Every structure is written in structure tokens, then in C-alpha cells.
Amino acid sequence: MSSALPRPHGTPERPAPRTTAIRTDLAFDHGAVSRFNAWFFSTFRGYLNHAARHHKQSAFGGIEADTVLEIGAGTGANLGYLRPGTRLYAVEPSLRMHRRLERACEAAGVEAVVLPTGAEAIPLPDAGVDEVICSLVLCTVDDPGKVLAEIRRVLRPGGRFRFVEHVAAPGRGVRYAVQRFIRRPWGYVFEGCDPGRHTLEAVARAGFSEVRTERRKLRDSLFWPVNTAVWGVAVR
Ligand SMILES: C[S@@+](CC[C@H](N)C(=O)[O-])C[C@H]1O[C@@H](n2cnc3c(N)ncnc32)[C@H](O)[C@@H]1O
């Protein structure tokens, strides 16, 4: 493993964990819809990152770990928050995302291990990683409780789970009604994404020792139904 930057004082290097058996049955390829999603998240990466810049800087700023696990890495939206030389375990079940993700990792100088599976069964041992990150993923997985339990399992004690997600609009107002109304077509186009999920409540139930979060609308985003967003850092 290489690291282009000096190690921060006092952080001993830990060997990267070995991957365990991969549940490839959790990987998917929905043909045209998966191709569309790979194109969409690659094409709009700059725009979405700009709209979520406050959230991402707050959640992902200052990651120093040599090894990072990303859940639902997509086409590499968060690589700018990793130091060149980082080893990234990228759990990504959509096979259509992989080529773009690998190319983006190469361009960013990040050593990627792309894992073609879902986060319901992360192929890493218990307590092996310091940092887990994800953006716009807990809205999409079938069972957020199960995924959060897996994230907690692979984090070492004191390790951090950093996330940026869109969530259900507070209260029962117009935006929440729209989120409910468009759920099926939106979920079809974005491969399972629920525009109005109560993600913070799921994180709060997941057994982390400490959770810091902020609800804040995305600014400058055209995607009005999912502008109600949060960032958070949860400590195992
Ligand atoms: C809305 S996209 C976000 C992609 C990327 N994180 C970003 O911010 O651009 C949701 C991502 O979650 C992935 N995903 C879907 N189900 C998943 C699961 N069970 N486990 C892990 N990732 C999943 C999708 O394949 C997709 O890459």
C-alpha cells in the first residue's frame, strides 16, 4: 500500500483487512436502468457534489485513514475526500458502475478494491476498518437496519461512519406528501431509492456510541423532492 502524504503524527499504520467471501448474488445489473444510473451519477457528479458541498465537507472532511470502506461507491463521487494513496474498499452491487468507478479511482490515485456485492453482507472481518463513508445510499438499500449493523460490525471500536443522505421532509407538509406520491416511479428510475426515508431514526437505533448530525437543505439543487438532506458522523 502506498501513501503519497506523510502519516499524521501518532497514527500507527495498521495492515489492511483481508476480504472474506463475497455474496455475488447481491450484485445486480438491471440493463438500461442500471446503465442510466451509471451515466447519471457520473455526468451529474460535479453538480451533485456542488449542491452537497457543505454536507460532504462536514461529514467527509479530514479523513486521514489509510484504508476506507465506502458503501455504494457509485462512480466515485466521494474520491475527492480521500488522500491519494488511500486503499478504498468499494462495496458496489451495480455492475454497471464498476468501469467508471475504477477509472475514477485510478485518476484520483486511490487504490480501489471494488467489491461486487451489497452492504447487507460486507465481505470484511469484524472491527477491521477505521472509516466507513457513504452518500445517497441508505435511501436505496432494502433494509437500512441490516446495512447499519454490518457497518457497525466492520468498524473498529472508536471508528467512524460518515454519511450524507437525503431524508424524509420533516412534518407532514407538501414536500413529504410529494415524496410519498412519487415513491414508486422514483424508486423505479433510481433503482430502489425512497425519496422520503427516515434514515436518521435508523442510524439512531443502530447502536453507535455517539452520533452527530445536522439536517440542512441542499442549496442550488434542482432535485426539489430530495433537497431535505442530512450529514452525520457516528462513532462505533
Ligand atoms: C443514488 S446512488 C449514489 C451513488 C454514490 N454514492 C453517489 O453519491 O454518487 C446509490 C448507490 O447505492 C448502490 N446500492 C444499491 N443497493 C445497495 C446495497 N444493498 N448495498 C450497497 N450499495 C447499494 C447503488 O448501486 C448506487 O451506486
The ligand as an SDF file (V2000), in Angstrom:
LIG
                    3D

 27 29  0  0  0  0  0  0  0  0999 V2000
  -28.0460    7.1340   -5.5010 C   0  0  0  0  0  0  0  0  0  0  0  0
  -26.6810    6.1400   -5.9080 S   0  0  0  0  0  0  0  0  0  0  0  0
  -25.3650    7.0300   -5.0950 C   0  0  0  0  0  0  0  0  0  0  0  0
  -24.0160    6.6830   -5.6330 C   0  0  0  0  0  0  0  0  0  0  0  0
  -22.8520    7.4250   -4.9740 C   0  0  0  0  0  0  0  0  0  0  0  0
  -22.7210    7.0710   -3.5840 N   0  0  0  0  0  0  0  0  0  0  0  0
  -23.0190    8.9150   -5.1300 C   0  0  0  0  0  0  0  0  0  0  0  0
  -23.1690    9.6260   -4.1380 O   0  0  0  0  0  0  0  0  0  0  0  0
  -22.9980    9.3570   -6.2880 O   0  0  0  0  0  0  0  0  0  0  0  0
  -26.9570    4.7510   -4.8180 C   0  0  0  0  0  0  0  0  0  0  0  0
  -25.8290    3.7540   -4.8540 C   0  0  0  0  0  0  0  0  0  0  0  0
  -26.0860    2.7200   -3.8960 O   0  0  0  0  0  0  0  0  0  0  0  0
  -25.8140    1.4770   -4.5090 C   0  0  0  0  0  0  0  0  0  0  0  0
  -26.5690    0.4230   -3.8040 N   0  0  0  0  0  0  0  0  0  0  0  0
  -27.8160   -0.0040   -4.0490 C   0  0  0  0  0  0  0  0  0  0  0  0
  -28.1420   -1.0140   -3.2210 N   0  0  0  0  0  0  0  0  0  0  0  0
  -27.0710   -1.2200   -2.4260 C   0  0  0  0  0  0  0  0  0  0  0  0
  -26.7750   -2.1490   -1.3900 C   0  0  0  0  0  0  0  0  0  0  0  0
  -27.6620   -3.0460   -0.9790 N   0  0  0  0  0  0  0  0  0  0  0  0
  -25.5680   -2.0820   -0.8160 N   0  0  0  0  0  0  0  0  0  0  0  0
  -24.6570   -1.1510   -1.1970 C   0  0  0  0  0  0  0  0  0  0  0  0
  -24.8750   -0.2610   -2.1750 N   0  0  0  0  0  0  0  0  0  0  0  0
  -26.0610   -0.2870   -2.7890 C   0  0  0  0  0  0  0  0  0  0  0  0
  -26.2410    1.6800   -5.9400 C   0  0  0  0  0  0  0  0  0  0  0  0
  -25.7430    0.7090   -6.8040 O   0  0  0  0  0  0  0  0  0  0  0  0
  -25.7070    3.0680   -6.2060 C   0  0  0  0  0  0  0  0  0  0  0  0
  -24.3660    3.0470   -6.5860 O   0  0  0  0  0  0  0  0  0  0  0  0
  1  2  1  0
  2  3  1  0
  2 10  1  0
  3  4  1  0
  4  5  1  0
  5  6  1  0
  5  7  1  0
  7  8  2  0
  7  9  1  0
 10 11  1  0
 11 12  1  0
 11 26  1  0
 12 13  1  0
 13 14  1  0
 13 24  1  0
 14 15  1  0
 14 23  1  0
 15 16  2  0
 16 17  1  0
 17 18  1  0
 17 23  2  0
 18 19  1  0
 18 20  2  0
 20 21  1  0
 21 22  2  0
 22 23  1  0
 24 25  1  0
 24 26  1  0
 26 27  1  0
M  CHG  2   2   1   9  -1
M  END
$$$$
